[in-house]
Amino acid sequence: MTASLDLFRELAAAENGLVSVTMLRGDGSMAASVVNAGVMPNPGKNNDDDVVAFVARGVRKLEHLRNNPQVTVVVRSGWRWAAVEGTATLIGPDDPHAGVDDEALRKLLREVFTAAGGTHEDWDEYDRVMRDERSAAIFVTPTRSYPTA
C-alpha cells in the first residue's frame, strides 16, 4: 500500500491536493465531492501507517460518512491517476475521539489542511472558521488502491 500512497501523495501535490471523493448516501446512491486531501501518518496509531486525510465541513458530507464510512478518493494529474478505497475515521466536535480535546483538534485540523497543500495567512481566522463550521478531520485508512503509472 505504501507505493500506492506514494503515487497518490505525488499526484495530489501536483494538483494542490485537489481530489474527488465518493461516498454512499443513506439511500444507497453515490455522492461525490471535491476536496483538498493529502497523505499523512495515521494520527490514531503509533506506527508508520499512512492515511489519506482531508477536512470536511457541511452537514451532508459528514452525515454520509457517519452512516457509511466506506469512501473512495481519486486524484488525477495529467494522464496519471490513483484511487484509494478505504474506511473513513472522523475526528471533530461532533465526532469525538479519545485523546483529542479542543486544542488537539485545532492542531489536527491545521495539520490535515497543510498535508493537503493548504496555507493560510491568518491561522486564528482559520481556527475560528473550522470551529464555527464544526469541521472534522477525515482519515481514510486504505483497504485497496489502484494507481496508474
C-alpha positions as CSV (number, residue, x, y, z in Angstrom):
1,M,0.0,0.0,0.0
2,T,2.9,2.3,0.6
3,A,3.9,2.6,-3.1
4,S,0.3,3.4,-4.0
5,L,0.1,6.1,-1.4
6,D,3.4,7.5,-2.6
7,L,1.9,7.9,-6.0
8,F,-1.2,9.4,-4.5
9,R,0.9,11.8,-2.5
10,E,2.9,12.8,-5.6
11,L,-0.2,13.4,-7.8
12,A,-2.1,15.3,-5.1
13,A,0.9,17.6,-4.5
14,A,1.0,18.3,-8.3
15,E,-2.7,19.3,-8.2
16,N,-2.6,21.4,-4.9
17,G,-4.3,18.5,-3.2
18,L,-7.4,18.7,-5.3
19,V,-9.1,15.3,-5.4
20,S,-12.6,13.8,-5.8
21,V,-14.3,11.8,-3.0
22,T,-17.2,9.4,-3.4
23,M,-19.3,8.1,-0.6
24,L,-22.7,6.4,-0.2
25,R,-25.9,8.3,0.7
26,G,-28.4,6.7,3.0
27,D,-30.5,5.6,0.1
28,G,-27.5,3.7,-1.5
29,S,-26.8,6.2,-4.3
30,M,-23.4,7.7,-4.7
31,A,-22.4,11.2,-3.6
32,A,-19.4,12.9,-5.0
33,S,-17.4,15.9,-3.7
34,V,-14.2,17.7,-4.5
35,V,-11.9,18.4,-1.6
36,N,-8.2,19.1,-0.9
37,A,-6.5,16.0,0.5
38,G,-3.1,14.8,1.3
39,V,-1.2,11.8,2.7
40,M,0.0,11.8,6.3
41,P,0.7,9.5,9.2
42,N,-2.4,8.0,10.8
43,P,-2.9,10.0,14.0
44,G,-4.8,7.2,15.6
45,K,-1.9,4.7,15.5
46,N,1.6,4.6,16.9
47,N,3.1,3.2,13.7
48,D,4.0,4.2,10.2
49,D,0.6,3.6,8.6
50,D,-0.3,6.5,6.3
51,V,-3.8,7.6,5.5
52,V,-5.4,10.0,3.0
53,A,-6.6,12.9,5.0
54,F,-8.9,15.9,4.4
55,V,-11.0,18.4,6.3
56,A,-14.8,18.2,5.8
57,R,-17.4,20.6,6.6
58,G,-21.0,20.6,5.7
59,V,-23.8,18.6,7.2
60,R,-24.4,16.2,4.2
61,K,-20.8,15.1,3.6
62,L,-20.3,14.3,7.3
63,E,-23.7,12.7,7.6
64,H,-22.9,10.3,4.7
65,L,-19.5,9.4,6.2
66,R,-21.1,8.8,9.6
67,N,-23.7,6.5,8.1
68,N,-21.3,4.5,6.0
69,P,-17.6,5.2,6.3
70,Q,-16.7,3.5,3.0
71,V,-15.1,6.1,0.7
72,T,-13.1,6.3,-2.5
73,V,-10.6,9.1,-3.1
74,V,-9.3,9.7,-6.6
75,V,-6.6,12.1,-7.7
76,R,-5.5,12.9,-11.3
77,S,-2.6,14.9,-12.7
78,G,-2.2,14.9,-16.4
79,W,-2.8,11.4,-17.7
80,R,-1.8,9.8,-14.4
81,W,-4.2,8.9,-11.6
82,A,-4.5,7.0,-8.4
83,A,-7.5,5.8,-6.4
84,V,-7.7,4.8,-2.8
85,E,-10.6,2.9,-1.3
86,G,-10.9,2.7,2.4
87,T,-12.7,3.3,5.7
88,A,-13.1,6.9,7.0
89,T,-12.5,7.9,10.6
90,L,-14.0,11.2,11.6
91,I,-12.5,13.4,14.3
92,G,-14.3,16.6,15.1
93,P,-16.5,18.4,17.5
94,D,-19.4,16.1,16.7
95,D,-17.2,13.1,16.3
96,P,-15.1,12.9,19.5
97,H,-12.0,10.7,19.6
98,A,-10.1,9.5,22.7
99,G,-7.2,11.8,23.5
100,V,-8.4,14.6,21.1
101,D,-9.6,17.6,23.1
102,D,-10.4,21.0,21.6
103,E,-6.8,22.1,21.5
104,A,-5.6,18.9,19.9
105,L,-8.5,19.1,17.3
106,R,-7.4,22.7,16.5
107,K,-3.9,21.5,15.8
108,L,-5.1,18.3,13.9
109,L,-7.3,20.4,11.5
110,R,-4.3,22.6,10.7
111,E,-2.1,19.5,10.2
112,V,-4.5,17.9,7.8
113,F,-5.0,21.2,5.9
114,T,-1.3,21.7,5.4
115,A,-0.8,18.0,4.5
116,A,-3.4,18.7,1.7
117,G,-1.2,21.6,0.5
118,G,-3.1,24.3,2.2
119,T,-1.6,27.5,3.6
120,H,-3.3,30.4,5.4
121,E,-2.4,34.0,6.1
122,D,-4.3,34.1,9.4
123,W,-4.3,30.9,11.3
124,D,-6.5,32.3,14.1
125,E,-9.2,33.1,11.5
126,Y,-8.8,29.5,10.1
127,D,-9.3,28.1,13.6
128,R,-12.4,30.3,14.1
129,V,-14.0,29.2,10.8
130,M,-13.2,25.5,11.4
131,R,-14.8,25.8,14.9
132,D,-17.8,27.7,13.7
133,E,-18.5,25.3,10.9
134,R,-17.9,22.3,13.1
135,S,-15.4,20.9,10.7
136,A,-14.0,17.4,11.1
137,A,-10.7,15.8,10.1
138,I,-11.3,12.7,7.9
139,F,-8.7,10.0,7.8
140,V,-9.1,7.3,5.1
141,T,-7.4,4.1,6.0
142,P,-6.7,2.3,2.7
143,T,-8.1,-1.1,2.0
144,R,-7.4,-1.1,-1.7
145,S,-5.7,1.2,-4.2
146,Y,-5.2,1.1,-7.9
147,P,-2.8,3.6,-9.4
148,T,-1.6,4.0,-12.9
149,A,1.9,4.9,-13.7
